[in-house]
Amino acid sequence: MAFHLLENAPPADVGFVASGRTLEECFAAAADATLEIMLANPQALQLRERRAIHVESDAVDLALLKLLEDVIYYKDAEGLFLRVTDVNVTHDTGRWIVDAKAEGEPIDPTRHHLSGDVKAVTLHQLRVLQTEDGWQATVVLDI
Amino acid sequence: MAEPKPDRSALRQQATQVAEALWEIPSSAKPGMRVPARIYATPELFAQMDDGVFDQVTNVAMLPGIVNYAFCMPDGHWGYGFPIGGLAAMDPEHGVISPGGIGFDINCGMRLVRTNLTYDDVRDHVHDLVDALYKRVPAGVGARGFLKLSDDEFRAVATRGARWCVEHGYGWPQDLERTEEGGTMRGADPDRVSSRALERGRQQVGTLGSGNHYLEIQVVHTKDVFDRQAADAMGINIPNQVVVMFHCGSRGFGHQIASDYIQTFLPLMAKKFGITLPDRDLACAPFKSAEGQAYFAAMQCAINMSFANRQMILHRIREVFTDVLRRDAHDLGLEMVYDVCHNTAKLEEHEVHGRRRRLLVHRKGATRAFAPGMPDIPAAFRDIGQPVIIGGSMETGSYLLRGVPSGKQSFFTTAHGSGRSMSRTQAKKQFHGKQLERDLAQRGIYIRSVSYAGLAEEAGAAYKDIDAVVAATAKAGLSQPVVRLTPIGNVKG
């Protein structure tokens, strides 16, 4: 896994650090973390539904926040667990533009081992940094 | 890779104990503080508070328009923006409104329902009741309610709150009298709510949620009645009486409204409003600005949705008790004691330095606790004070309290729960859901949970001592305990 849970997140929340050799890998890992905080057996997820994600922001960390908010939105609005793949990030005239494919299926408590319900992505400790090995994102989710 | 661990202990050192359960950090402690910060806690609870509380409560003291103090309640712990247990009253003319001072789960709150039943009456039915509640009150990730609402109907729910439910046959008229604000905030405007928020919330009315949300069957043991007159006024008047308590909020609807407006405010703060703060989670707008007013109107929609959510759950509880015990809900005495919010901002009138002032009171993980004689509480409680419901962990029990005159010091506000002392990640490592379920069964608590991982996160040992928190609110003069409630059955999201 390209993420690990934070030990020092606020007590009622869950935080994680996601990383990747590229910004795209890092964003996909952060979306995986968000999904797996809600779904304890992600290997059970069947990729039967597909949604296109497009978000933009002036700041790279807020672009990630919006991407993760889309994962949460589909969970509540359409009852879908989605895994984000094929992430493409462009940085053009000060805007971070993220396009991605999200695939998954309707939440099914008979096959999906449910874990915490993610309410929102907080700004607490939120950052996306370039490191020697690639990119690293720190995110705290309100549970 | 090392994770950041900011050194905030210097702020703790600057706190001085000013009363038996009250500490103060001067406004000189950090540049930008407009008022001192006050933390309600006994020395034992103060020592347990994480350093983040001190950092965050002093950040809150920097908000424009804050009146008197930035406060933290005895159950306080580190959160985002405000600490959980945070309280700040703002001058509505010159001050701000901040979603981080209310929380993502707008109008997360507690509802308590009495019955005419004793423990002996339900002892043999607890499993059937909990199993039926587990089926009829959807809980956990992705849960959807039984109401299939159109967009217009959901907008009506967001406008009318619990009143919409009662008007459509999901409750009794007297339920509204026993709900904060009568179950309806009148300034709600769904046109200030995004379509994404409406889509997230539309199918979630009547769902419990996850995390620390629960529905519990409890007993008031005779030895745990501390104030017989107040208990009697609240309908707790039978030896070993059974009650039902539940904790939930505005679900994805409120979460999305908070997210939307934090992102609306962020780029405007410095550029348009000239506000600079040390934490982006304190994103805010002047209350009188168009953006501040829009958030206030949207936030009130979420308050209403949450009142409606708890009203629908009460309806289901009445159905379940009627079905399992084969007696009418009226005959069973399934009447509301009260419904309290603990994540809101409301316009209220309070006395400040001898003068009555209208204030915008932010409470995030803090409960309104109006004193006897105050006009906004039901007539039945006018002489004893507003009921306050403080939910503990599923293992340790909960409390019913009442507001007191000395609550004036905190704009009539008290604690909301026992407060976490351990992170979710730590709790999941330390406890095991299945084992916990077995341990609870041995102690006479039957539990049904959507998630064993979620159950482990809510272990009693992950929370502060509820008895100590309640005692601290009494010592500080914020509220007085009426009865203690012991769990016998629990549904966990």
Interface residues (C-beta under 8 A of the other chain):
Chain A: L5 L6 E7 N8 A9 P10 P11 A12 D13 V14 G15 V17 M38 L39 A40 D58 L62 E69 I72 Y73 K75 D76 A77 G79 F81 I107 P109 H113 L114 S115 G116 D117 K119 A120 V121 T122 L123 H124 Q125 L126 T131 Q136 T138 V140 D142 I143
Chain B: M1 E3 P4 K5 D50 G52 H77 W78 G79 Y80 G81 I84 F104 D105 G140 V141 G142 R144 R196 E199 R200 G201 R202 Q203 Q204 G209 S210 G211 N212 R251 G252 H255 Q256 A258 S259 I262 Q263 L266 P267 D279 R280 D281 A283 R420 S421 M422 S423 R424 T425 Q426 V450 S451 A453 G454 E457 A462 G493
